[in-house]
Amino acid sequence: MFFASDNTSGAAPEVMAALTAANEGAARSYGTDALMDLVTDRLRRTFEAPEAAVYLVATGTAANALALSMLCPPWGAVFCHRLAHIAEDECGAPEFYTNGAKLVLVDGAHGKMAPEDLRAVLARTGAGGVHGVQRGALSLTNVTEAGTVYTAAEIAALAAEAKTFGLPVHLDGARFANAIVATGAKPAEMTWKAGVDILSFGGTKNGCLGVEAVVIFDPAKAWEFELRRKRGGHLFSKHRFLSAQMAAYLDEGLWLRLARQANDAAGRLAAGLTAKGVVQSHKVQANMIFAEWPAGTADRLGAAGAQLYSWPLDDGREGARLVTSWSTRDRDVDAFLAAL
Ligand SMILES: *Cc1c(COP(=O)(O)O)cnc(C)c1O
């Protein structure tokens, strides 16, 4: 009953098999391996972006921080939601890699920004001239940190606000596969067609061992990214082991199949919670559930063998986050509901 995060899951058998296969013999190093050509080809096809530059790193934090360093100058502001992973969970890596850009937080219910709220923050940033940070870049997350999902049209509407000021757009897609499954949107519609310039395309949480792709839709930026990745210590010498994971992940829609399993498991869990009268703070649209229940519930579930995050709510009750993964089984969900 591991519901603390989707990163408590293992790696999918197809990914492990690909790693074992990649272990045979020798391969070129530092991203010049043949498997990386396959990855680039598969991601370009997936995104209908034949020119896109594609790079692999091992963590989402590296993907996000390197991507933002490409888009925002040191004196710039990166606009993101108050709950954004880049603001809450990356130990200042985006600020570090951008050489000091400032994260400017945008509020919004259920982990999502509304265009008018973004517009207001954009309008007042930089108004003080040389004394304040200047507008730099917009960073969105899909699936959001609240487990909700932006449609492709919503991404496009937010990107349009940024483009009004000439700003580039980054999308943190640590759970991009779950968002695609949830919306049925095409990857291209959710990204470059909506105005996204650079995507962090997650693999780790959804069945890889440890790999994330950075998809850069403007190929003119490729060389700069290569230099930044190397300088930042994220260019793997035995790169084939990153490539092998991502190649397998993209093979025959495995990434979507795994995400569907995760989303379906969340649907089963959410339905079970609803049947028990458990209030959920946000709509369950992908693979994350935010429950509200009496204080002490999480401890008792923990004693029964469940793992989850919980925190006190202002009204004395308890909030909890439950995340399902590609490896969550129906019987794990049912055991959890029985324990509850
Ligand atoms: C997990 C996650 C990441 C990546 O985190 P790492 O621990 O650095 O791999 C990035 N963004 C979001 C929204 C996440 O949930």
The ligand as an SDF file (V2000), in Angstrom:
LIG
                    3D

 15 15  0  0  0  0  0  0  0  0999 V2000
    8.7560   14.4610   -9.1790 C   0  0  0  0  0  0  0  0  0  0  0  0
    8.6130   15.7540   -9.8400 C   0  0  0  0  0  0  0  0  0  0  0  0
    9.7130   16.3430  -10.4910 C   0  0  0  0  0  0  0  0  0  0  0  0
   11.0760   15.7050  -10.5500 C   0  0  0  0  0  0  0  0  0  0  0  0
   11.6570   15.4970   -9.3260 O   0  0  0  0  0  0  0  0  0  0  0  0
   13.0930   14.8170   -9.1240 P   0  0  0  0  0  0  0  0  0  0  0  0
   12.9920   14.2800   -7.7520 O   0  0  0  0  0  0  0  0  0  0  0  0
   14.1160   15.8620   -9.2730 O   0  0  0  0  0  0  0  0  0  0  0  0
   13.2700   13.7560  -10.1610 O   0  0  0  0  0  0  0  0  0  0  0  0
    9.5130   17.5440  -11.1410 C   0  0  0  0  0  0  0  0  0  0  0  0
    8.3100   18.1280  -11.1610 N   0  0  0  0  0  0  0  0  0  0  0  0
    7.2380   17.5940  -10.5590 C   0  0  0  0  0  0  0  0  0  0  0  0
    5.9170   18.2830  -10.6440 C   0  0  0  0  0  0  0  0  0  0  0  0
    7.3520   16.3980   -9.8610 C   0  0  0  0  0  0  0  0  0  0  0  0
    6.2880   15.8860   -9.2560 O   0  0  0  0  0  0  0  0  0  0  0  0
  1  2  1  0
  2  3  1  0
  2 14  2  0
  3  4  1  0
  3 10  2  0
  4  5  1  0
  5  6  1  0
  6  7  2  0
  6  8  1  0
  6  9  1  0
 10 11  1  0
 11 12  2  0
 12 13  1  0
 12 14  1  0
 14 15  1  0
M  END
$$$$
